[in-house]
Amino acid sequence: MTTDWQGWIGRSRDLTDEMAAPLARRLAATLDQETIDLRRGAALPPHWIAVLFDDAQPQRKLGPDGHAAMGEFLPPIDLPRRMLAGRRVTYERAPRVGDELTRRSEIAAITPKDGRTGRLVFVTVRHTITGPQGVVAVEEQDLVFREAPVPGAAPANAEAPTLPNAGWEQEFRPDPVLLFRISALQFNGHRIHYDADYAREVEGYPALVVNGTVTTLALIEAARKRVGRELRSYAARTAKPLLCGRRAMLKGTSPDAAGKATLWAENDEGALAMRLDVEFAS
């Protein structure tokens, strides 16, 4: 496997998008936010920028998994499975309906590792999002590339992390329509989120995989309804995938005096799927 990727560190690209009212309206409908103000100039929840900046590559440049083929912006890592391992986001101000926003993406680090399931490569991408009033958000994403699954091999089980006592919980059962809507809003072609045959037969999942953005949005929306404040920042770590149609639980703690709380999702077996360490604005 080629490992001469260090020359890709520092590679950057800019993408401009608009926090358009139709996009915000569709996301509001998907999240059951029927009273949101969509008039031009109205402030929106900062975490809604998650559906902006799609990687709309031409059809001929897509890989077999539905993602953009490697070697365009990301290095040509020859491992077939790709997922988001974690992200860290800080929000500086709310985007407004009609704002033109620009995201500068830069490859910050590339780290090969040997894991319990074989060879891994982690790629950290830093995004800086700016708008008419200045910086809106800074985000770091950790992408992980993995080997293809071995048929019949037992999944690797990590040690269960220690979690705080939940102050609230809410059932969550993501269905194919929800997965479709979020993938459509993001223009996300990753086939594990909508092509059940591909997810099972090629990538070895037992069902459609819930997009990490779906889980993140569900956790944040559930928490902000209880807290009544927007997020200042969060750090997310993915542990296990949630599967479409299966019962999951969203849980969280109440914010402390500094506005910090822990949110997490558990899969249908009660195992940790995703954890968010968040800070709410004052």
N, C-alpha and C positions, 0 to 999 in steps of 0.2 A: 504494500500500500504506500503510495506516495505521501511523504510528510513534508515536502518542501513548500510550505504555505506561508512562511513568515513574511515573504515579500508582499502578501496581501494585506498585512496589518497597516492601517492608515488609509486604506482605500476608502473613498467616500463618494456619495452621490446625493443630489438634492431632488426633492419631489414636492410639488405644490398641489394643494387640494383646497377645497372650500367647505366650510361648515354650513352646507346648504340646508335650507328649510326642508326640502323633500327628504333628504337623508335623515335629518333629525326627527322628522315626523314618523318615518318608518321605524327608526330605532325606538322612539317613544311608544309606538304601537306594540313592538315586540316585547318591550319591558312593562307593558300595561301602565304607562305613564300618560294618562289621557288628558291631564290638566296642564301639561307643560306649556310654557309660553314660547311660541314659535315665530313671534314677530321679529322682523329684521332688527338686529342689535341686541336682542334679549340674550342674557347669559344662560349658558347651558352647563350641566354638570361636567366638571373637567374630565372625568374618566370616560366620557362619551367620545373623546377623540380616538378611542380604540378602534373605531370602524373607519377611520380615515387612512389615507396613504396606502391604497391597495397596490400590489405589485402586478399591474396589468400588462403582463408580457404578451407578445403575440402568440397565437396558438402554436405556431411551429417551434417556439422556444420553450415549450413546457416539457417537463420530464414525465416519466410513466406514472408518478404519484400525483400528478396534477399541479405540482409546484413549478416555479420557474426553474429551468435547467441550471445546474451548477456551472460555474465558470463565467457567469455574467458579472454579478456583484459579489456573490459569495464564492469562495475558492472551490475548485473542482474536487471535492472530497468524495472518494469512491466508496462510500458507505450508503446503503439504500434507504435506511429509515431515518426520518427527521422528525424532531419534536421540540417544543419549547420547554426547557427545563426550569426556567425561572426568569423573573424580571424585577427591576427596581425602578419605580417611577416617582418623581417629585413634580408637583403641580405648582406653578408660580401664579397663574391667573386663570380665570374661566374663559373658555372660547365663547364667542358670541355668534348668533345666527347671522350668516352672511360673511363671516371673517374669511379672508384668504390666509391660509397657513402654509408654512414651508417647513419640511422636515429634512434636516441634514443627517444622513446616516453614515457612520464610520465604523469600520472593523477595528475593534480595540484590542482583541486578543484571540489567539488560536491555540488550543491546548489539547494535544492527544493524550489519551489515558487508556489503561486497561481496566475494565470493570468486571462485575460478576457475570455479565452477559456477553463478554467479549470486548473487542476494540471499540473505543469511543473517541469522538473528537468534539470538543466544546468550542463554539465560536461565540464571542461576545461582541454584540453590535450596539453602539451608542447612538441614540437618536436625540437630536435637539430640535424642538418644535417652536417656531416663532410666528408671531402674528403682528397685526398693526400696532399693538401696544407693547411688544417686546416678547421675551421668552414666555411661552405658555407651559411647556413641560420639558423635562429631561428624562429620558428612559434608557436603561440598559437591559438588553435581552440576552439570555444565555440559550443558544441553540445547541442541541446535542444531536450528533449523527451516529447511528448504530449499525451493527451488522444485521443481516436478515435473520429472522428467528429460525431456530433448529426445530424441525417437526418433532413433536412429542416431548421436547425438553420441558422440564418443570420451570416455571418462572422463578427468578431470583427474588428472595424475600429479604428486604432490608429490616433492620431492627426498628420496632415501632417507636416513634418519637413520643416524648412526653408532652402532653397538651394541658392547658389550664382547664378549670371547670367552666363549662359553658354557662353563660348567663341567659342565653336564648337559643332556640333551635327551630328549624323550619324544614319540612319535607320538600324535596326537589326531585321531580321526575322528568328529565329532559326528553322530549319526543322528537321525531324526525322533522316536524315542521319548524320547531325552534332552531334546530341545527341548520336547516336550510336557510332560514331567514338571516341568521347571523353570518353564515358563509356567504350569502348573497350580498349582504351589506358590505362585507369586507372584500368581496370579489375573491374569496379564498377557494381555490380549486383543489385543495388537498382531499384526495378521494376517500380517506378514512372517515370523513365526516358525512358522506352522502352515498357512497357506493359500498353497500354491505358485502357483496361478493368479493370485491377487492380487499376490503378490510379483513375479511376472514381468510381468504385463500392466498393472498400475497403477503400481508403484513402480520397475519397470525392472531388478530383480535377476534374475540367471540361475537362481537356485534359492532355497530357503528360507534366510533369514538367521539365523545363530546369535545368540541372545540374548547381549548383552554380559555378563550375569550368568553364563552358562554358561562363557564363556571365562575370566572372572575367577576363578570357583570352581575351574576346572580348573588354572589356573596356581598358585593359592595352595595347593590340596591337593597338587599335585605337589611343590611346594617344601617344605611343612611336613613331608611324609613324610621328606624327605632331611635337613632341619635339626633336626627334633624339637622345635621351639618354635612358639609361636603368634605371630601378627602384632601389632605395636604400631601400625603405620600403613602406608598405601600411597597412592600417587598414580597413577591410571590415565589413560592417554590412548589413545583409539581412533584408528587410522590407516585401516584398511580392514576391511570386514566379512569374517568367515569364513562360508563357505557350507556348508550341510548336506550330508553325504555325501562331502565332499572332504577329502583328507588335509591335515592341518595339523601343525605341530610346536610343542611347548611347550619353551621353553629358559630357562635361568637361570644366574646366577652364584652362587657360594658367598658367604655373608655375610662382611663384613669385621669388623674388631675391634669396630666400633660396631653390628653387627647389620644393616647395610644391604646390600641386594642388588638386582639388576635381573632382572626376569622379563619374558619376552615371548613372543608367539605369532606364528608366521609362517603365511601362507596357502599354498595348494597351489602357488603360483608362487614361493614363497620371499620374498614381500614382507611387511613388518611389518604385522600386523593390530592388535595391542594391546601396549602396554608398561606395566609396573607397576614403579615404584620403591618398594621396600618396606623396612620396618625391623622386624626380629624382636625380640620381648621378650627380655630378658636371662634 
